[in-house]
Amino acid sequence: MLSCFTATALIGQVCGVPLSGAFLGAGLATIVYMICTKGKSPMFISNSGAFVAPVLAALAAGGYTAVAIGGAVACIVYTIFGLIFYKIDVNYLYKFMPKVLIGSVTIVIGINLMGFIPGYIGDTGNLGLGIALITVLAIALSSHYFKGALSMFPFLIGTLIGYIVAIPFGLVDFSKFEGIHLFTLPTIAFMHWEHVEFSAMIPIIVMYIAFTVSAICECLSDHAALGNIVGRDLYKEPGLGRIFVGEGAANLATSCFGGLGACSYGESVGTIGFSKCGATVVTFAAALMMMALGFLEPIQAFIASIPSCVIGGGTACVLYGFISSSGIKLLKDVDLNIQKNLIICSVVLSLGISGVVFNSGDFSLSGTALALIAGVILNLILRDE
């Protein structure tokens, strides 16, 4: 929950949505996703950076009502893809996405997430970097040397140590605790629905369709990376059909309750891999804790007071690197002496990391999504040796 908190709160702040509703929507989205996947995928679903642009456009056009309509559109698009893959044998997908492509895209996911680390450290400069590195060291030592139950909580231990170290330097914002109450009612999006003209929704609907197609590419790569980490083919069990329907339903839930979009989280993939705990009951508990944040002001205040150089800079250094490392591990089984594999790997890494963007009206592809599509095309047109 802590690993996903930073991005969850950040997306809510960027979109101007109250954090209480954002936390409630994120937790609910994960639970809805787990129900749809029959509790067989430990992925955490939360507020989506991929949907920031359409959410901002929807809020401007028709407030929370427009966001809910956008969420319904995303749900329909995801469900259509889900129904398609209910009928298609997932083995056909591997003809489009071989191991070299999945491994390369996994590396891209981790490296792209690393770009957020300087922003987490922010204007704290060398002091923030030093505290982030102390947090990393605490995580590393606790995960390597601790035994038993303590070995399962390296990120919590590292975060607490980083928090304590940051206090004397004035980086902990204790003003977050002023005037708080034990319980508070979260701001729920559907309670603020109002009339919106359909004509104003047409460009929003088109925008949501385009961005959902792009998000589906990231959904594929995230679940491929997670499947590689947990040692199970999630494309087959619970199956892509359930995964797509689950992410669609999660979008509908978080748009109605939190006023945002939803997607699978790379932070979730990294946490599961580093902690070696892929139990869905843990993800379910994390979702309940995220929902509780919407009601418990003291917990909201405590987490909000944690310096971003600790919870973002420190933990992210480990998590994001682990995602890329899992991709490298997968490429160990790929023969890069074969020209086709080498070209696919090279192009995916270049397009995914370089920041190149394909724009066409409201539709855009960049990073992971662009790299994945390019890799699929190359895999189809290049013959096996």
N, C-alpha and C positions, 0 to 999 in steps of 0.2 A: 504493500500500500504506500509506504514511504517513497519507494522508487518511482511510482507513478504519480505521486502527489504534485511534484514540481510542475510537470507538463500540464497536468489537469488544471491546476490553479492558474498557470500562465495563460492557457487558451481562454479560460473564463475571463481573465483580466483584459486580454487583448480584445475580446469581443464585447466587453462591457457588461457581462452577465454576472449577477451576484454569485459569489463563491458557494454559498450554502446550497443553492439550486444546482450549481455545477457539480458539486460533490455527490449530491443525491442522485442526479441523472447518471453520473459515471458508474456509481455502484449498482444502480438498477439496470443499466445497460449490460453490465457484466453478468448479472444474475439471469437476465432474459436470454443472453447468449448461451449461458451454461444449460439452461432449460432446453433450448433448441438443439444443442449438441449432445444432449442426454448426459451431461456431466463427464464427457470423455475428452475434453480439450481444456487445458489449464490456462488458456489465454485470458489476459485481463483486457477489457474493452473500456476505453475512456474517451474524454473529449479530444476531438480530432483536429490536428493542425491542417490536415488535407481539406477540411471543410470551412476553414476560417473565412475565406473570400465569399463563398455563397451565404454563410451565416450572416456576415456583415451586410451583404446586399439585401438579404431577407429582412433583417432587423430594420434597415432603413426603409424598405418598401412597405412593410406591414407588421412590424413588431414580432412578438412571439407567435402570432397566428401564422405569419408567413414562414417562420422557421419550422413550425409543425407541419405545414404543407410540404416544405422542402424535405423534411424527414420522412414523410409518407412517400414522396417520390423516390428517395434513396432506397427505402424499404422495398418498393415495387421493383426497382431495377435489380437490387440484390436478389430478390425472390425469383425473378425471371432467370437469372444466372443459376440460382440454386436448383430450380426445376429442371433446367437443361442438364445439370450434372447429376441429378437423380437418375436420368435416363442413360447417360453416357458412362461407359466403363472408365474409371479414373486412370487406368493403364495407358489409355490413349493420350492423356495429358503428359505423360513422361516422354512421349515422342516429341513434344513441343518443349518440355523443360527437363533436359537431362541433368545429371549430377553436376557437370561443370557449370551449368547456368545457375542452378540453385546455390552452389557454393559461392560463386562470384557475386550474385545478388545479395547474399547474406553478408559478405564483406562490405558491400556498398551500404547496406542498412546501418551497420555499426559506424562506419566512417562518416556518413552523413549526420548521424546523431552527435558525433564528436564535435561537430561545428558549433553546437549549442554551449559547449563547456566554457569558452571565454565569456559568453553572456551571463552564465551563472556566477562566475567569479566577479564580473562587473567592474565597478570602479574601486573595488577594494585593493586592487593591484597586487603587489608582492605579498602583502599581509594575507589577503584572501587566498592567494595561491598556496602560501605556506600552510594555512589552516586546511585547505583542501587536501594537500599532500599528507598532513597529519591524519586526516580522516581516512585517506587511502591506506596509510600504514596500519592504522587500527583495524581496518577491515581485513587487510592481508594477514596480520598477526593472529587475529581472532579466528579467522577461517582455517588457518594452517595449524595452529597449536592447540586451540580449544577442543575439548572432547565432550561427547554427550550432547545434552540439550543446548549448551552455549554455542556449540559449533553450528547450530542452525540459524543463529541470529547475528551474523557478522555485520550486516548493514545497520541493524539497530544499535549494536555496540559501537560501531564506528561513528554513527551519527551522534550518539550521546557524548562520546569523547570529543568530537569536533565542536559540538554545542558548548560544552564546558570550557574548552580552550578559547572559544570565541568571546565568552562573557567579559573577561578583563579588558578586551580591546574595544568594547562598546559596539560590537557587531550584532548582538542579540537585541531585537526590538521589543523591550518589555512594555511598550505602550500598547501592544496588542492585547494585553490583559486588563486594560483599564475599562471599567464600566461594563464588564461582561456578566452574563447570567449563566446559570448551569445549563438550562435548556432554552432553545429558541426555535421558532418555526421557520423552516427554510423558505426561500422565495421560489415558488413552484410556477413554472412557465404557463401551464394551461389555465391557471387561475387569472391570467392576465391577457387571455385571448380577446380580440376585438374584431370588428368587421374589417375586411380588406377587399378591395376591388379585384376581380379576377384578372382584369387587363394588366394590373400591376404585377400579377403573379406569373405571367407567361415567360418573361425573360428569366425569372427566378427558377422556374421549373426547368427550363433548358439548361441553365447554369448547374443546377443540382444533378441533372442527368450526366452532364459532361464530367463533373468532378467525381461522381460516384463510379463511373467507369475507370477513372484514374485510381481511385481508392481501392477498387477491386484488385488491381494489379499489386498494390501494396499488401492487400489481404493475402494474396497467393504467396508472396515472398515471405511475409511474416510467419505464416503457418508452415511453410517449408522449412524455415530456419528453426522454429520451435520443434517441429517433428524430428529434425536432425539432432537436436539437443536431448529430447526426452527418449529418443530411440524408438519412436512409433511413427508410422506413416499416417499423419492426420488427414491427408487427402483421402485415405481409405477408411479410417475409423477416427472420428465420427463420419467422415465423408465430406467432400466439398459441397454437396447439396445442403447439408445441415449447417456447415460453416457459413455459407453465403446467406442462408435464411436467418441464421443467428445474428450475423452482423447487420442485416437489414432490420430485423426486429429491434436490435439494440439502438440503431439510429432513430427509429420511431420513438422508442422509450425516452432516450435522452433529449430528443427535440421537444417532446411534450412536457417533460419534467424539468430539464435543465436549460432548455433553449439553445442547445448546441448540436453539433454533429458528433459521430462516434467512429472509432476505428480500433483495430488491434494495436497494441503498444509494444514497441521495441524494448522499452524498459522492462516489460513483463518477461519478454524472451530472455534478456540478459540476467535478470534476477533468478529465474528458474534454472538457467544454466549454471550460474555461479554457486547458488545454494544447493544444487543437485536435488531440489525438492520440486517435483512436478505434480504433486497431488492436487487434484481439483478442489478438494475440501479446503486447502490453504487459499486458493484463489477465491473461493466462495467466502471465506472468512475475511479476506482483504476487501471484497466488495461490500460486505456488511459494515466493516470499519469505515470505508469511504462514505457510505450512506450515513453512518452515525455522525460523521463530521458536519453534516448538514443540520444536525440537531443539537450537538454538544459544543457550546461556545468555548469552554476551557480548552478542549482538544483542538478546535479550530485556531484558537489563539496561540497555543503552544507550537503547533506545526507552522503557523504563519510567522512565528518569531524565529524559527530556525534560519540562520543566514543561508542565502542561496549558495555561497561558496562551500557550505557543508553538505547540504542535501542535494544540490545540483552539481557543484564542482567536484566534490569528493567522491560521492557514490557513482556519479556518471562516468568518471575516469575508469572505474572498474567495469561497470555494466556495459558501456558502449564498446569498450575494447574486447570484452568477452564475446559479444555478438560477432564481431569481425573474426575473432580467433576461431569461433565455431565454424565459420565459413572456410577459413584456411584449413582447418582439420578435415572438412569434407573434401577439399581439393587434393588432399594427400592420396585419395583413391582414384584420382583422375590422371590419365597419362597426357601431360602437357607437351610431350614430344609429337603428339598427333596434331597436325596443323589446324584442323577444325577446332579442336578444344582450345588451342592456344589463341586463336583469333577471337572466339566467343568470349573467353575470359578477358582478353585485352580490351575489347570494345566495351564490354559491360562495365569494367572498372573505369575506363576513361569517361564514358558518358555519365555514369552514375556519380562520379566524384567531381567532375570538372565544373558542374553548375550550369551546363548547357540546358536551355529550355526550348521546347517546341510550343509555339503559340498559334492558335487559329481561332479568332473571335473569343468566345467564352471558354473554349477548350484549351487546356495546356497540359503538357507532360514534362516532367523534369525528374532528376534524381533517380530513385528506385524504379518508378513506373516506366520512365523512358528507357532505362537500361534493360529492364525486363523485356519490354516489347522488342527492342533491337536484338536482344539475345535470342528470342523466339524466332524472329525472322531469319537471322543468320543460321540458326540450327536447321531451319527448313530448307534453305536454299543451298547450303553447303553439303555435299555428299560425303558419306562416311568413306574413309580410305579402305 
